[in-house]
């Protein structure tokens, strides 16, 4: 099995054998673009190139080792928005990353107009530029994409899946609930795009992907990647999930009251609360963990989530910003030299506070 992780700081593909052991890995770092203070962007073409390169590299080595690929799973940075032309396959703007704060004023305006209770009730989220919908609206209105023919708006999973399954030559335009629930456009009780939220947030639903269960056949590898790698041609993409929900599943937190904490670009704590959608909880988000479709008696699970937006990204900033370190691994011995911080603390609110 191949697992493709299209993350925030990089893209990695792993090969996992029948015993569950990781037997191979390939990685490419992603360029971080900061065109203005508070703005964070990625090159969507670079994301796809990194996916194709790492998947091809691992698949080739597995072929040399006499192993075939049975299926592929995709996990991804959530909330980040990609806009592309479904006819040409070209991105129409840099991807707006989940950390981006350019729509903060719009979110405040929507809250002042009294829309927060509706957003909390329907989506379990809050009015914050962290989530995808106001980024999509910005691309349409400020980014000049309104009225663009063949326009697709999706999160990174949709962009990667579409390209994996053939792109402009019949690619599957789909997402699933763990990602869709982070857009601020999905009714997490009905598991459908909400016309009410679409109208309020000014994002037409016909620009969005279909919502499929997280587990099941999304499509098969086709197009350029299938031509480049014979070990990938026709292989099914059989699972998709946002990275934090995928981590919850990967840590076997299948039962209510089981939780995990992940330290990556940011830090995310997710608590499985079972198959009943809980009421909004102050300081936390309610979101969909997964929808296993026909593969589980209780197909849908929900989580409560708390987030710190910047953790590992602060180490990357120390390297790439002020240049205090040349490599991320230098931070631990440097920190160990300090016997006493003498009351000095750093709150990593580089892109605002998450929870509480």
C-alpha positions in Angstrom: 0.0 0.0 0.0 1.1 3.6 -0.7 0.2 6.4 1.7 0.6 9.9 0.2 0.8 12.7 2.8 0.5 16.1 1.1 1.4 18.2 4.2 2.1 21.9 4.9 5.8 21.8 4.9 6.3 18.9 2.6 5.0 15.9 0.7 5.9 12.3 1.5 4.9 9.0 0.1 5.3 5.8 2.2 5.1 2.2 1.2 3.5 0.0 3.9 3.7 -3.8 3.7 1.2 -6.5 4.7 2.5 -6.5 8.3 2.0 -2.8 8.6 5.7 -1.9 8.5 6.9 1.2 6.6 9.3 -0.3 4.0 10.1 2.8 1.9 9.6 6.6 2.0 10.3 9.6 -0.3 10.0 13.2 0.6 10.0 16.7 -1.0 9.9 20.0 1.0 7.4 22.6 -0.2 8.2 26.2 -0.8 6.4 28.6 1.6 5.3 31.9 0.1 4.6 34.9 2.2 3.5 37.7 -0.2 2.2 40.0 2.6 2.2 39.9 6.4 -0.4 37.3 7.4 -0.6 35.8 4.0 0.6 32.2 3.4 0.5 30.5 0.0 1.7 27.4 -1.8 2.3 26.6 -5.4 -0.4 24.0 -6.2 1.6 22.8 -9.2 4.6 22.2 -6.9 2.3 20.2 -4.5 1.2 18.0 -7.4 4.8 17.7 -8.7 5.9 16.6 -5.3 3.1 14.0 -5.1 4.0 12.6 -8.5 7.7 12.5 -7.8 7.5 10.8 -4.4 4.9 8.3 -5.5 6.8 7.4 -8.7 10.1 7.1 -6.7 8.7 4.7 -4.2 6.7 2.7 -6.7 9.8 2.2 -8.9 11.8 0.9 -5.9 8.9 -1.4 -5.0 8.8 -2.7 -8.5 12.5 -3.4 -8.4 12.0 -5.3 -5.2 9.3 -7.4 -6.9 6.4 -5.9 -5.0 3.1 -4.6 -6.6 1.0 -1.8 -5.2 -2.5 -2.9 -4.0 -4.0 0.5 -3.2 -3.3 4.1 -2.4 -4.5 6.3 0.5 -4.3 10.1 0.5 -4.0 12.4 3.5 -3.4 16.1 3.4 -3.1 19.5 5.0 -6.7 20.6 5.7 -8.5 23.9 4.9 -6.0 25.0 2.2 -7.8 26.0 -0.9 -6.8 25.3 -4.5 -8.5 26.9 -7.6 -7.9 25.3 -11.0 -9.3 25.0 -14.5 -10.9 21.6 -15.0 -10.3 21.8 -18.8 -6.6 22.7 -18.8 -5.7 21.3 -15.5 -3.8 24.5 -14.6 -4.0 26.2 -11.2 -5.5 29.7 -11.4 -4.0 31.1 -8.3 -1.5 30.1 -5.6 -3.1 27.8 -3.0 -4.2 29.8 0.0 -2.9 27.9 3.1 -4.8 27.2 6.2 -2.5 29.5 8.2 -3.4 32.5 6.0 -5.2 35.4 7.7 -6.2 37.6 4.8 -10.0 37.1 5.4 -10.0 38.1 9.1 -11.9 41.4 8.4 -14.5 39.5 6.4 -14.9 37.0 9.2 -15.4 39.8 11.8 -18.0 41.4 9.5 -19.9 38.1 9.1 -19.9 37.7 12.9 -21.1 41.3 13.5 -24.0 40.5 11.1 -25.1 37.7 13.4 -24.0 34.7 11.4 -21.9 33.0 14.1 -24.7 30.9 15.6 -25.7 29.5 12.2 -22.0 28.6 11.5 -21.6 26.9 14.9 -24.8 25.0 14.6 -24.4 23.7 11.0 -20.6 23.2 10.9 -19.2 23.0 14.4 -16.7 25.6 13.5 -16.2 29.3 14.2 -16.0 32.3 11.8 -12.3 32.3 11.3 -10.0 32.8 8.3 -8.5 29.4 9.2 -11.3 27.7 7.3 -11.8 27.3 3.6 -15.0 29.2 2.7 -13.8 32.7 3.1 -10.6 31.9 1.3 -12.8 30.6 -1.6 -14.9 33.7 -1.5 -11.7 35.8 -1.6 -10.4 34.0 -4.7 -13.8 34.6 -6.4 -14.1 38.3 -5.5 -10.6 39.6 -4.8 -8.7 37.1 -6.8 -10.7 37.8 -10.0 -11.9 34.2 -10.5 -15.7 34.9 -10.4 -17.3 33.8 -13.6 -14.2 31.8 -14.7 -15.3 28.9 -16.9 -14.4 25.3 -15.8 -13.5 26.6 -12.3 -12.9 24.1 -9.6 -12.5 25.0 -5.9 -11.3 22.4 -3.5 -9.1 21.5 -0.7 -5.7 19.8 -1.3 -7.2 16.3 -1.2 -9.5 17.1 -4.1 -6.6 18.6 -6.1 -4.4 15.6 -5.5 -7.2 13.1 -6.2 -8.2 14.8 -9.4 -4.6 14.7 -10.7 -4.0 11.1 -9.6 -7.1 9.9 -11.4 -6.4 11.6 -14.8 -6.7 15.3 -14.3 -8.2 17.1 -17.3 -8.7 13.7 -18.9 -11.5 12.4 -16.7 -10.1 13.0 -13.2 -12.4 12.4 -10.2 -13.5 15.7 -8.6 -14.4 14.6 -5.1 -13.7 15.1 -1.4 -14.8 13.4 1.8 -16.3 14.5 5.1 -13.1 14.9 7.2 -11.9 17.5 4.8 -15.3 18.9 3.7 -16.2 19.5 7.3 -13.3 22.0 7.6 -14.5 24.2 4.8 -17.4 25.9 6.7 -19.8 24.8 4.0 -20.7 21.3 5.0 -23.7 20.6 7.3 -22.0 18.0 9.5 -25.3 16.4 10.6 -26.6 15.9 7.0 -23.2 15.4 5.5 -24.1 17.6 2.6 -23.0 21.0 1.3 -25.3 23.6 2.8 -27.2 25.9 0.4 -27.8 28.3 3.3 -24.1 28.6 4.1 -23.2 28.8 0.4 -25.5 31.8 0.0 -24.2 33.5 3.2 -20.5 32.9 2.4 -21.0 33.6 -1.4 -19.4 30.3 -2.6 -21.5 28.6 -5.3 -21.9 24.9 -4.6 -21.5 24.0 -8.3 -17.8 24.9 -7.9 -17.2 22.3 -5.2 -16.4 18.6 -5.4 -18.8 15.7 -4.6 -18.6 14.4 -1.1 -17.9 10.7 -0.9 -17.3 8.4 2.1 -13.7 8.5 3.4 -13.3 4.8 2.8 -14.0 3.2 -0.6 -12.8 3.4 -4.2 -12.5 7.0 -5.3 -11.0 6.1 -8.7 -7.9 4.6 -10.2 -4.5 6.0 -11.1 -4.6 7.3 -14.7 -3.0 10.0 -16.9 0.7 11.0 -16.8 1.5 9.3 -13.5 0.2 6.0 -14.9 2.3 6.4 -18.0 5.4 7.3 -15.9 5.0 4.4 -13.5 3.8 1.0 -14.6 3.6 -0.1 -11.0 0.9 2.6 -10.4 -1.3 2.4 -13.5 -4.9 1.3 -12.6 -4.2 1.1 -8.8 -7.2 2.2 -6.8 -7.3 5.2 -4.5 -9.2 3.6 -1.6 -9.1 6.1 1.2 -8.9 9.9 1.8 -8.8 11.8 5.0 -7.5 15.1 6.4 -4.2 14.7 8.1 -5.4 15.1 11.7 -8.3 12.7 11.4 -6.0 10.3 9.6 -3.6 10.5 12.5 -6.5 9.8 14.9 -7.4 6.7 12.9 -3.8 5.7 12.6 -3.4 5.8 16.3 -6.4 3.4 16.6 -8.6 5.9 18.4 -11.7 4.1 17.2 -13.8 4.4 20.4 -15.3 7.4 22.1 -13.1 9.2 24.7 -9.9 8.1 22.9 -7.6 11.1 21.9 -4.4 11.9 20.2 -2.0 14.9 20.0 0.0 15.5 16.8 3.0 17.8 16.8 3.8 18.9 13.2 3.5 22.3 11.5 1.0 23.0 14.3 -0.3 20.9 17.3 -3.7 19.3 17.1 -5.5 17.4 19.8 -8.5 15.4 18.6 -11.0 13.5 20.9 -13.3 10.9 19.4 -16.8 11.6 20.7 -18.7 8.8 18.8 -21.4 8.7 16.2 -23.7 11.4 17.6 -22.8 15.0 16.7 -22.3 16.9 20.0 -23.4 20.5 20.6 -20.9 23.3 20.1 -18.3 23.5 22.9 -16.6 26.8 23.8 -12.9 27.0 22.8 -13.1 23.7 20.8 -14.3 22.8 17.3 -16.7 20.0 16.4 -15.7 18.2 13.2 -16.1 14.9 11.3 -13.5 12.3 12.1 -14.4 10.0 9.1 -17.2 8.3 7.2 -16.4 4.7 6.7 -19.5 4.1 4.5 -20.4 0.5 4.3 -17.2 -0.6 6.0 -18.4 -0.1 9.6 -21.7 -0.4 11.6 -21.4 3.2 12.8 -20.0 4.8 9.6 -19.6 8.3 10.9 -17.6 9.5 13.9 -17.2 13.0 15.2 -14.4 14.7 17.2 -13.8 17.7 19.4 -10.6 19.4 18.3 -8.2 22.0 19.8 -5.4 23.5 17.8 -2.2 25.5 18.1 -1.5 26.8 14.7 2.3 27.1 14.9 4.6 24.5 16.5 7.1 23.0 14.1 6.5 26.0 11.8 8.2 28.2 14.5 11.4 26.0 14.1 11.2 26.4 10.4 10.8 30.2 10.9 13.9 30.3 13.1 15.8 28.6 10.3 14.4 30.5 7.3 13.6 33.9 9.0 16.2 35.2 11.4 18.6 32.4 10.5 19.3 31.5 14.1 19.8 27.8 13.1 20.8 26.2 9.8 18.9 22.9 10.3 15.9 22.0 12.4 17.8 19.4 14.3 20.0 22.1 15.8 17.2 23.3 18.0 17.3 20.6 20.7 21.0 20.9 21.7 20.6 24.7 21.6 17.7 24.5 23.9 19.5 22.1 26.2 22.2 24.7 26.8 19.7 26.9 28.6 19.5 26.0 32.3 16.9 28.7 33.1 14.7 30.8 30.8 14.5 33.4 33.7 10.8 33.9 33.2 10.8 34.4 29.5 8.1 32.6 27.5 7.2 32.6 23.8 3.6 32.2 22.8 3.7 30.9 19.2 0.8 33.1 18.0 2.5 33.7 14.6 -0.8 33.3 12.8 -3.2 33.9 15.7 -4.3 31.7 18.6 -6.3 28.5 18.0 -7.7 27.0 21.2 -9.0 28.4 23.4 
